[in-house]
């Protein structure tokens, strides 16, 4: 049986995940709940067939690599730099808050402060797979909210790498019992400083190598392979780049697989073949990311819910409430909208793979009791299962807060200098114009089309850096949340002819449309969506047109906008 353990693990994991994933969707639950249940069933804590936990974990790691590689392909250096001002301090403060909460609660249970600090660190790190799945399922990867969440995740990943390197050096000071570690810790402060310097140098060297060499070598390689005309060779090249850089980064520079794969994707982003590379990695990415959830389920001991229910509840509250509240107020402090703050909070309200890696290292160093790892796994499984409900709560809370202007004004700080009326609007007020809500790839394509036909428009964007860049190019742009009445008032919605909502979020679209119609009952609307269910929901609201899809969505929305402004020949749009 040992010779076929890999085949049996893949077959049992994927087969049972499919059956249970399909079953739970029939009762309105997200399929990942079924994947987690599949892992519990084939895990060592339930009777019957037991899959190989070690193999499942390695297969799950491949899913993480491919997932982060795909994200890196769509995530440019400019995107990463644009959110650094919020992602860096936000992640650091949120990690600190979660660590303090975990340390306080575990100390109340009778643990040492050293164990409590490590336990809190394990609860502070969000799961790469869960966060990215949530962003992709809601079409938010390219939105400002998605970019902030991903940038935040990258900072957490870098912080975790640093912790993993420093923990052995600090184990003696934190009360670790490993004799080798304790001996190594006697070097005192110098050993810690040396570890920090070495780690920083390694990560810096890896990033420099990627941007100096990788950005030239990888696109060149993909173009040479594509010129052969062999589809399978190109697919192999993509996988070789993703897996090779991820494993090489870990072996040579001490960087995590996920971070290495992310930077591999970013260097592929510089190639004209990046879209083909993303498409080739997608099927394997989906299959192996399912095995990640199965692997998490296999680690879960259901009896811990009976033995330590209050401790499990405390862990879930720290992960889903403590972390979320910290993230919520941090984002608001940087003058982003309530909806953005709620989105980031919901995205981070779970833990996963990095928590397990950190917990396993802490146990070998004598820094974490066995029950600690069990609580971390229980917290991960429950928070992952409940994460979709966090997004439901986000939508309802956002809608509830928007209808209460006093509360909204108390939460959101006063407008920044970027939230002034666009240049030229005061001398010549905008009239009979279009309002484009969201000026990403789709919004910019629509704006360029309207400009070619001499149609005036104003872009409303929540990302102030994007607004500054647009204004520098002469584009009328305004920073703010378009679901707020005062924001649409500033772009003269009462005299506008059309509102274009490019973000594929039906709740956001509904909020924007409701505000626009209250000010201008006759205004027309065109909205982007990702599914037939959302299309039906928006059509019932009386939206002028609902455009679904990815490739031609910008052109379709632009053609509709041109027709509303009386342009009959839209073939060249």
N, C-alpha and C positions, 0 to 999 in steps of 0.2 A: 504493500500500500504506500510505502514511503516514496517509491519511484514515481507514483502518480499523484503525490500530494498537491503539486501545483495545479494539475488539471482538475482534480477534485475540488480544490479551493475556489478556482475560477468558476467552475460549473455550478457549484452549490451557491456561491455568493451571487453571481449574476442571475442565475435561474430563480432563486428564491426572492431576490430583490425585485425582479420583474413581476412575479406573482403577487407579492405583498404590496409593491408599489402601485400596481394596477388596482388592487382591491381597495386600498385606502383612498384612492382618488374617487372611487365610486361613492364614498360617504363624505366627500368634500374636504378631505385632508390632503396636504401636499405629499407627493410621492416619496420625498426623503424620509418621512416617518416610516414608510414601508421598508425602505432600505435599512434603516436602523433596526427595525424589528427582525429583519432577515439576519442581521449580524447577531442579535441576541439568541436567535433560534439555533444558529450553527456554532455559537460560542461555547466555551468550556464550562459555563455556569448553568447550562440547561441540558436535559437528557437528550439522547439520540446522537446523530452525526455531529462530530466536532471537526471543524476546519482548522487548518494550520494558521494560528494567530500571527506567527512571524512572517509567513509568506503573504498573508492578507495585508499586513502592514506595509511590506515592501511594494506590493501592487498598488496600494493606496498612495504611496509616495510618488509613483509614476503619474498617477492622476493629478497630484498637486503640481508636479513639474510641468505637465502638459497644459494645465489650467493657467498657471502663471506665465508660461510661454505665450499662450494666446492673448493674455491681457497685455503683456509687454509689446506685442505686435501692434496693438491699437493704442498704445500709451506712449506718446512722444516725450522727449526730454523737456520740451516746453511745458507740457501738461504737468510734469512732475515739479518743475521749478515754480509754476504758477500757483501751486497750493502749498509750497513749503512754509509760508509764513503762518498758516493755521495748522498744517499737518504735524510739523515738528513740535511746537510747544503743546499742541493739543494732545498728541500721543503721549508725551512725557508726563503731562499733568494727569491724564487719565490713568496711566500705568501707576503713578504714585498713589492716587486715590484708591484704586482697587487693591494695591499692595497693603496700604494702611488698613483698609477695611478687613482684608483677609487676616492680617496679623493680629488685629484686635479681637476678632471673633475666635480665632484658634487659640489665642492666649487665654481667653475666657474658658475654653474647653480644657485648659491645663497644659497646652503645648508650650515649648520654649519660644522666646522671641525670634531666635534664628529660624526655627521651623516655620513660625508664623509668617515671617518675611518671605521665605521661599514659597510657601503656600499662597500668599497673596499675589506674588509674581505670576504663579501658574494661572491664577484667575483673571489676570489683567490682559492676557494676549488673545485676541480674536482669531477665529479660524479663517484661514485663507480661502478654503473651498466654500464654506458657507457664505461668507461675505460676497465672494464673486458670483456664486450661484444666485444670491438674492439680487445683486445688481443686474445680472444678465436676464433673469426671469422678468424683471420689471423694465427692461430696456434703458437702464440708467447708467451703463458703463461709460458712455460718452458725455453724460451730463456733468454739470459742475458738482452736484452732490456725489456722483460716482467718482469723479476725479479726486475729490477731497477724501472720500472713504478709502480709495486705493492708495493715495499718498500716505494717509494715516497708517494703513496696513504695512506699507514699506518701512516706515519709521519704527513701528512695533517689531517688525522682523529684524531690523538692524539692532534694535535694543536687545532682543532676545539672543542674537548671536553674541553680543557683548557679555550678557549675563552668563551664557553657557561657558564662555571662556574664563570669566572671572570667578565663577562659583567654586571650582576646585581650590583656587588660591585663597578664597575667603572662608572655606569650609571650617577650618580650625577656629577662626574668630566667631563663627556663627554657631559653634557647638557641634560640629561634625565629628563623627567617631572614627572615620577612616584614618589609620595610622599614617599612611603615605601622605594624605592630604594635610593632616595636622603638621607633619614634619615640614612639608613644603610651605605651610603658612607661617612658619617661624621667621621667615625672611621679612615679615612685617610689611610696612608700607611700600618698601621698594619693590617687592614681588608683585603687588597689586598694580603699581604704576607701570612696571615693566609689562605686565599682561595687557593693560589698556593700550600702551604704546604699540605693542606687537600686533594686537587685534586691529587697531585703527590703521596701521600701516598695511596689513594684509588686505583689509576691505578696500582701502584707498587704491592699492596696487591693482586689485581686481577690476574696480570701476574704471581706472585709467586704462587698463589693458582693453577693456570692452569698447571704450569710446575712441581710443587712439588706433587700435589694431582691428578690433572686431567690427567696427562700423564700416571699414573698408573691405576686410577679408571676407566676411560672411555674405554680403550682397554680391560680391564678385563671384564667390563659389556658387551661389544659387543661380546666377545668370549663366555661368558656364554649364551647369548641370541641365538647366532648362533648354539650352541650345541643342542638347542631344535629342530632344523630342521624346524622351522616355518619361512617362508619367510616374512609373514606379520608382525610377531612380531619383526623381525630384522629391517624391514622398519620403524616400529613405534619407535623402539629404536633410530634409526638414527635421525628421526625427533624430538624426545624428547630431545636428546642431543643438536641438533642445536638450537632449539627454547628455550629450558630450560636454556641453558648457556647464550644465547643472552639476554633473558629477565631478568634473574637473575643478569647478569653483569650490566645491566642498573639500575635495582631497588636497588641493594646493593652497587654498587661501582661507580655509576654515569657514567659508560662507555657506549658508543653508542651501539645500537643493532649490527651494522655492525662489530665493533671491537670485540665485544664479540663473534659473530659467527665465525669470522676469527680465533680467538684463540681456539674455540671449534674444528674447522677443523684441526688445527695444532696438537692438542692432539690426535685426531682420526688418524692422520698421523702415529702415533707410533704403530698402530695396524696392524696386518697382513690382516685384513679385510677392510682396508681403501679403496681399489678399489671397493669392493661391496657397501660400504657406499656411495661413490661418485656416483655410478651408480643408487642407489636407490633415491638419492635426486635430480638427474638431471631432470626428467620430471616435478616435481613440481617447480623446479628452473626456468625452461624455461617459464612455464605458468605464474607464479607470477611476473617474471621480465618484461613480456609484460605489466602487469597491472601497473608497475612503469611508463612506458612511457605514458600509458593512463592517469594516474593520473597527470602527468606533463601537458599533453594537456588540461586537465580539468581546470587547474589554469590559462590558457592563455586567455587574453582578446584581441581578434584580433583588436579591435578599437584603442589600444595603438599605433599601427603602423601608424594610421592616426593622432592621437593627438600629439604624440611625436616621430616622425620618426628619428630626429637627435639624440635624447637622446638614443634611442634604438640602432642606429648605433654605437654610442660611446661605449655602453656597449659591443656589439658584438666585436668591435675592441680591446677593453681591454682584453676580454676573449680569443679571437682567435689569436690576433697578439701580444699584450703586454705580456701576460703570456707565449706564445710560444717562443718569442724571448728571454725572460729571461731564460727559461728552456734550450733553445738551447745553449746559451753561457755558462751557468753553467756546462752543461754536457761536452762541449768542454774543459772547464777549468780543468776538471778532467782527461783529456787525453783520452777520449773515441772518437770513430770515428764520422764522420759527420753523417753517417746513424743512429747511435744510438741517437745522439743529435736530429735529425729530428724526429725519432720515439717517443722519450719522449715528444717532443714539440707537435706533433699531438695528442698524448694520452691525454695530459692535456688541450687541447684547447676546453674545455666545462665546464659547471657547472651544478649542479643538486640538489640532495636531501639535502645535508648539507647546501647549500646556502638558501634553503627554511626554514629550521629549525632555522638557525641563524637570517634570516630576520624576521620570526614570533616573536622570542624572542625580537628582537630590537624594533619592533613595540609596543609590550606590555610595554616596558620600555620608550617609547617616544623618541627613538633614531633614528627612521627611518620614514620618511613620507610615506603615503599610496602609492604615486606614485613610491617610491623606490622599494616596493615589486613588483609592476607591471612591472617595468623595469627589475628586476632580473628574474622574470618568463619569460618575453619575451626573455631576453638574454639566458636563459637556453634552451628554446624551439628552438631558432634559432641556437645556437651553437651545440646542440645535432643533429639537422637535418643536419648541415653542416659538422659535424665531419668526416663522411666518405670522404668528399672532401679533408679534411686535410691530410688523408693518401694517397690519390691520388697525392696531391701536394708533399708529402714526397718522393714518388717513383720517380716522375719526377725531383724534385730538386736534389735528391741523384744521379740519372743518369747524370744530367747536370753537377754537381760539379765534379764527378769522371772523366769526360772527359776534365777537366781543371786543370792540375797538379799544376799550380801556385796558383790558388784559394784554391785548396785542401790543399796544403802545408801551406798556410797562415792561414787557419782555424784550421787545426789539428796541435797540438804541437809536437815537436820532439819526437822520440821514447824513451820510458822509458827503464830502465835496463832490464825489462822483455822481451823487443823486440830484444834480442840478438839471434844469431844463436843458435839453440838447442845444448846442450852439446854433444860433439863427432862429430858434423857435420863438424867442421873445419878440424880435423885430418883425418876423413873419410867422404868426402862429400856424401850426400844422392844421390843415383842413383837408377833408376828403382823402385821407391818407390811409396807409396800412400800418398795423402794429404787429411786428413779428416778435413773439414771445419765445425766447431761446435762440441764440445766434451761433449755434454750433455748425457742424457740416451741412445739415439740412437747412437750417435758417440762413446761413450765408449763401447757399445756392439760390434760395428764393430771393434774397436781397439783391444778388447780382442780376438776376433776371428782371426784377422790377426796375432796377437802375437803368438797364439797357433800354427799357421802354419808357423811361422818363417818369416813372410813377414814384411819388414820394412815400417814404416809409420811415418808421423809427423802430429800432431794435430795443427790446427790454431784456436785459441779462442780469442774473444774480451775481455773476463773477465780475468784480470791479476791475481786475486786470484785463479781462476781455473788453470791457467798456472803454478803458483807456486806450487800448490798442485800436479799437474801432474808430474812436474819435480822432486819433492821430492820422487815420486814413481818410478822414472826412466823412465818416458814416455817422448819422444821427443815432446816438445810443444813450440809454438811460439805465442806471444800475438800481435794481430793486426787485421785489417779488410782485409779479403781475396779478396775483390773487388779492392784493391789497388795494382798496379803492383809491387811496391817495397816490399810489404809483401810476395807475392808469389815468387818473385825473391830470397828472403832470405831463402826460404825453397826449393830452387832449382827446380822450376816448370819445367824448360826446360829439365831436365833429369828425371822427374817423369813419371810414367805410367798411373796413375789414380787420378782423383779428385773426392772426395765424398762430396756432399753438403747435410748436414743433416737438416738444417733449412728449414721448409716448406714455403719458401718465393720465388715465381718465379722471382721476380725482382732482389733479391739478387743473386739467382742462375744464372740468365742471366749475371749479372755483373761479377761474379766470372768466369764463363765459358768463357766469351769474353776475359778477361785478361789472363786466362790460355792458351787459344788457340793462342793468339797473340805471346806468348812466346814459345809455344810448339804445333804446329798445329795438331800433331798426338795424342795428349793426349786423353784418354777415360774419360768419365764422368758418374756418377750415382747420381741422384737427388731425394730428397724426396718431395712429394706434398700431398695436402689434397683433391683435387677435380679433376673431369674429365676435366673441363675447363682448369685448370692449367696444367694437364698432356698433353693435346693437344698442348698447347702453348709451353711447354718445348720440346716435341717431334719434333715440327717444327724447333726448334733450332738445332736439330741433336744430342740431348743428348743420350748417350749410353743406359741408362735405366732410367725409371721414376717409382719410387715405391710409391704407394699410400696406406694410411691406418695408423693405430696406433699400433696395437698389434704386428704384425710380420714384421714391416717395417725394424727394425734393422737386423733381420736375413736375410731378402730378399736382402738388400743392401750388407750385408757381403758375401752372396753366390755369388752375381754378382762380387764383388771384387776378391774373390778367383778364380773364373773362368778366370778373366782377368790376373791373375798371374799364370795360368796353373794348378791350383788345380782342378782335375776332380771330386773327391769324396767330395761333399759338404754336405753330409747328416748329418754329426755330427757337422756342423757349428752352 
